[in-house]
Amino acid sequence: MKKLLILLLILPLTGCVGRIEMSTMAICLGIDGDESGLTLTVKFPDYSNGEDGYKLVSAQGGAWPEAVSNLYAAAPASLHFGQLREVVIGKGAFDFYAPMDLLSWADQLPGIRSHALTAVCPDTAQAHIAGMQPAIGKRLSKYLDIALSHIEAEGRIPATALSCAVRDLSGPWRSPLLAWTEGGAYALGSRQNGLLTAEQVQLFRLITGESQQYRLQGMGCSLRGRAHLAVETENGQDTLLLRLPVTLTYSVYENPPAPGAEDLLQQQVAALLDRLQALGCDALGFGCMAVRRYGTLAAWLQSGWPERFCQARVSVTLEAKYRQEAER
C-alpha cells in the first residue's frame, strides 16, 4: 500500500517535468514592422543533441494575430513567455504602428512576464536579438538579469516594464520612456518620438527618486526628501513647477565646489524639461497633477493637456546642500 501511494505521488511530478522540458521558454521577444506587416522573433534555450545554446525563431504576418499564430506554429514546442526578460522593438516599427498598439498586443500574450524590460533598438529587433549572447556564464536569462539590473542601478536607462509602458500610454497624463539599447531612452511623445541621452536619463531618475547616480562636475548628486511637482494656471497660462532638494557630495581631498554648481544643475534640469516639452513627452507626470482639477474624465480629456504641456512655462527651484565625504 505504501509503495502504491509513493508511486501515485511521483507520477504527477514526473508529468510536470516532462511538460516543462518540452516547452519553448522565450527569453527575448523582438517586434519589427513595415508596410508588409509584422515580424516577431523569440530567442529560447535549446538543449537538443546535448548542446547548451540558444536558438532563434521568427514568423511574419500581415496583422498581429497572424504573426502570433505563425510564431507559435514555428516554435519547436509549446511557446511560453513566463521567463521573458526583454521586449525589443525595432525603431522602424513605430513608423507604421502606434506605440500603444504594439505594446498592448505584446502585453496580451498568454502568460507573458509583464515586468520584462521594454527596449527600442536602432536596427531591427530580429538582428539585435540574434546577436545577444551571455558574456558571462551560459544562461542568457541570468546574464540579462545581472546586466540589466547593473545598467538600471547606474541610471543609464529607464527601468520601464512592459506593463508600466502600457499603463502610461493608456491615459493622457503621463508618457513612457523606453530603454534605448545603446544607452539612454526612447521617448514616446505626442508631437514626436525622440532620444534622451544617458546623462539626461540619469537626471530624470534622480528627479523621480529611482537613482542617485547623477554626477555634476565630479560631485555626486542625491535626492534629499522628495521632488515636488505642481502645475499652476494663471490667465490661461500653465506653469510647470519643479522643486528639487538635493545633496551634492565631494571628496575630502578636494576643495569645496566653486560657486555656480547649483546654477549648472538647475540649467540641466530646465534643459531636460525643454527637451520633454519639445517631444510632447510628459514623462515626469505633470499631467497627474493637472488632472486633479477636473471633476470628470470627459472634462479632463477636453482640456487639451498634451498640447498645453508643450506650451507651458517652466519654473525650476533647486534646494542644494553640500556634504564632504571620504572616498569609498
C-alpha positions in Angstrom: 0.0 0.0 0.0 2.9 2.4 0.9 4.6 1.6 -2.5 1.4 2.4 -4.3 0.9 5.7 -2.5 4.5 6.7 -3.3 4.0 5.8 -7.0 0.9 7.9 -7.1 2.7 10.9 -5.7 5.7 10.6 -8.1 3.7 10.2 -11.3 2.2 13.8 -11.3 5.6 15.3 -10.6 7.3 13.5 -13.4 4.5 14.6 -15.8 5.1 18.2 -14.9 8.8 17.9 -15.5 8.1 16.4 -18.9 5.9 19.3 -19.9 8.4 21.9 -18.8 11.2 20.2 -20.8 9.0 20.1 -23.9 8.2 23.9 -23.7 9.9 26.6 -25.6 10.7 29.2 -23.0 11.1 32.6 -24.7 13.9 34.7 -23.1 13.6 37.7 -25.5 10.8 38.9 -27.8 11.5 41.0 -30.8 8.9 43.1 -32.7 9.6 44.5 -36.2 7.1 46.1 -38.5 6.9 47.7 -42.0 4.4 48.2 -44.8 4.1 44.5 -45.4 3.2 43.6 -41.8 4.8 42.4 -38.6 7.8 40.1 -37.8 8.0 38.5 -34.4 11.2 36.9 -33.1 11.9 34.8 -30.0 15.1 33.5 -28.6 15.0 30.4 -26.4 17.3 27.9 -24.8 17.9 24.7 -26.9 19.4 21.6 -25.3 18.8 19.2 -28.1 21.7 17.0 -29.2 23.4 17.7 -25.9 24.0 21.3 -26.9 23.8 24.1 -24.3 22.9 27.0 -26.5 20.1 29.3 -27.8 18.1 29.3 -31.0 16.0 31.9 -32.8 12.6 31.5 -34.3 10.9 34.2 -36.4 7.5 34.5 -38.1 5.7 37.1 -40.2 2.1 38.1 -40.6 0.1 40.9 -42.2 -1.5 41.6 -38.8 -0.7 40.8 -35.2 -2.9 37.7 -34.8 -1.5 36.2 -37.9 2.1 36.9 -36.9 1.5 35.4 -33.4 -0.2 32.3 -34.9 2.7 31.8 -37.2 5.2 32.2 -34.4 3.5 29.5 -32.3 3.5 27.2 -35.3 7.2 27.8 -36.0 8.3 27.1 -32.4 9.6 23.6 -31.9 7.4 23.0 -28.8 4.7 24.8 -26.9 5.7 28.5 -26.6 5.7 30.2 -23.2 6.5 33.8 -22.2 6.7 33.4 -18.4 10.5 33.7 -18.4 10.7 36.7 -20.8 13.4 39.1 -19.8 13.2 41.7 -22.5 10.9 43.0 -25.2 12.8 44.7 -28.0 11.1 46.8 -30.7 12.8 47.8 -33.9 12.7 51.6 -34.2 11.3 51.4 -37.7 8.1 49.7 -36.4 6.9 53.0 -35.0 6.8 54.4 -38.5 3.9 52.0 -39.3 2.3 51.1 -36.0 1.1 53.1 -33.0 3.2 52.5 -29.9 0.1 51.7 -27.9 -0.9 49.0 -30.3 2.5 47.3 -30.4 2.9 47.3 -26.6 -0.6 46.4 -25.7 -0.6 43.5 -28.2 2.6 42.2 -26.6 1.2 42.7 -23.1 -1.8 40.5 -24.0 0.3 37.4 -25.0 -0.7 34.5 -22.8 1.3 34.2 -19.6 3.7 37.0 -20.6 6.1 38.2 -17.9 4.7 41.7 -17.7 7.7 43.3 -15.8 10.1 42.4 -18.7 12.1 45.4 -19.7 10.8 47.2 -22.8 13.6 48.5 -25.1 13.9 50.0 -28.6 16.9 49.3 -30.9 18.1 51.4 -33.9 18.3 48.4 -36.2 15.8 45.5 -36.5 14.8 43.7 -33.3 15.5 40.4 -35.1 19.1 41.3 -35.7 19.5 42.7 -32.2 18.2 39.6 -30.5 20.2 37.3 -32.8 23.4 38.9 -31.5 22.5 38.6 -27.8 24.8 36.1 -26.1 25.7 35.6 -22.4 29.1 37.2 -21.9 29.4 35.6 -18.5 28.1 32.0 -17.9 25.9 30.0 -20.2 22.4 31.2 -19.2 21.2 34.2 -21.2 18.3 34.8 -18.8 20.7 35.1 -15.8 23.1 37.2 -17.7 20.4 39.6 -18.8 19.1 39.8 -15.2 22.5 40.8 -14.0 23.4 43.1 -16.9 20.1 45.0 -16.9 20.0 45.4 -13.2 23.5 46.8 -13.3 22.7 49.3 -16.0 19.4 50.3 -14.3 21.3 50.8 -11.0 23.6 53.2 -12.8 20.6 55.1 -14.1 21.7 54.9 -17.8 18.4 53.5 -19.0 14.8 53.9 -17.7 13.5 51.0 -15.8 10.3 50.7 -17.9 8.5 47.4 -17.6 6.1 46.3 -20.4 3.0 46.7 -18.1 4.1 50.2 -17.0 4.6 51.4 -20.5 1.1 50.2 -21.4 -0.3 51.8 -18.3 1.3 55.2 -19.2 0.1 55.1 -22.8 -3.5 54.3 -21.8 -4.2 57.7 -20.4 -3.2 61.3 -21.3 -1.5 62.2 -18.0 1.9 60.5 -18.3 4.2 59.4 -21.2 6.6 56.5 -21.1 10.3 56.4 -21.6 11.5 53.1 -23.1 15.1 51.9 -22.8 17.3 52.6 -25.8 19.6 49.7 -26.4 22.6 52.0 -27.0 22.1 53.7 -23.6 19.6 56.4 -22.8 15.9 56.5 -23.5 13.5 56.5 -26.4 10.7 58.9 -25.5 7.2 58.4 -26.9 5.7 61.9 -27.2 2.5 63.4 -28.5 4.5 65.5 -31.0 7.2 63.1 -32.0 9.4 60.3 -30.7 13.0 61.1 -29.8 16.0 60.2 -27.8 17.3 61.2 -24.4 20.9 60.8 -23.6 22.2 58.5 -20.8 23.0 61.7 -18.8 19.5 63.0 -19.2 18.1 59.7 -18.1 20.3 59.7 -15.0 19.0 63.2 -14.2 15.4 62.1 -14.9 15.8 59.1 -12.5 17.4 61.4 -9.9 14.3 63.6 -10.0 11.9 60.7 -9.7 14.0 59.2 -6.9 14.8 56.0 -8.8 18.6 56.5 -8.8 21.3 58.5 -7.1 24.0 58.1 -9.7 23.9 61.5 -11.3 27.2 63.3 -11.2 27.9 67.0 -11.7 31.5 68.3 -12.2 32.9 65.4 -10.2 30.2 65.7 -7.4 27.7 63.1 -6.6 24.0 64.1 -6.5 21.4 62.5 -4.4 17.8 63.4 -3.8 17.1 64.8 -0.3 13.5 64.1 0.5 11.1 64.1 -2.5 10.9 66.2 -5.6 7.8 68.4 -5.7 5.9 68.7 -8.9 2.9 71.0 -9.4 1.0 72.8 -12.2 -0.2 76.4 -11.8 -2.5 78.2 -14.2 -3.0 82.0 -14.3 -4.8 83.9 -17.0 -4.8 80.7 -19.2 -1.0 80.2 -19.0 0.2 77.0 -17.4 3.5 76.8 -15.4 5.3 73.6 -14.6 6.8 73.9 -11.1 9.6 71.6 -10.1 11.3 71.9 -6.7 14.3 69.6 -6.3 16.0 69.2 -2.9 19.4 67.6 -3.5 22.7 66.9 -1.6 25.9 67.5 -3.5 28.8 65.4 -2.2 32.5 65.9 -2.9 35.7 64.3 -1.7 37.6 65.2 1.4 40.6 65.5 -0.8 39.0 68.3 -2.8 38.3 71.9 -2.1 34.6 73.0 -1.7 32.9 73.3 -5.1 33.3 76.7 -6.8 30.2 78.9 -7.0 27.8 78.1 -9.8 27.4 74.4 -9.3 23.8 74.9 -8.2 23.1 77.1 -11.2 24.5 74.5 -13.6 22.3 71.7 -12.2 19.3 73.9 -12.4 20.1 74.7 -16.0 20.4 71.0 -16.8 17.0 70.2 -15.2 15.4 73.0 -17.2 17.0 71.7 -20.4 15.6 68.2 -19.7 12.1 69.7 -19.3 12.6 71.7 -22.5 13.5 68.5 -24.3 10.5 66.6 -23.0 8.2 69.5 -24.0 9.7 69.6 -27.5 8.8 65.9 -27.9 5.4 66.3 -26.1 6.5 63.6 -23.6 5.2 64.2 -20.1 7.4 61.5 -18.6 7.6 63.2 -15.2 3.8 63.1 -14.8 2.8 66.8 -14.6 -0.5 65.6 -16.0 -1.1 63.6 -12.9 -1.1 66.9 -11.0 -3.2 68.8 -13.5 -5.9 66.1 -13.8 -6.9 66.7 -10.1 -8.6 70.0 -11.1 -11.2 68.2 -13.2 -14.3 66.5 -11.8 -14.9 64.1 -14.7 -12.7 62.3 -17.1 -14.6 63.9 -20.0 -13.7 67.4 -18.8 -10.0 66.3 -18.5 -9.9 64.9 -22.0 -11.4 68.1 -23.4 -8.7 70.2 -21.6 -6.1 69.5 -24.2 -3.4 68.8 -21.7 -0.9 67.1 -24.2 -0.5 70.4 -26.1 -0.8 72.6 -23.0 2.1 70.7 -21.5 4.2 71.5 -24.6 3.4 75.2 -24.3 3.7 75.6 -20.5 6.3 77.7 -18.8 8.9 76.0 -16.7 10.0 77.1 -13.2 12.8 75.1 -11.5 13.7 75.7 -7.9 16.9 73.9 -6.6 17.5 73.4 -2.9 21.1 72.2 -2.6 23.2 71.3 0.4 26.9 70.3 0.2 28.5 67.4 2.1 32.1 66.4 2.2 32.7 62.7 2.4 35.5 60.2 2.2 36.2 58.2 -0.9 34.7 54.8 -0.9 
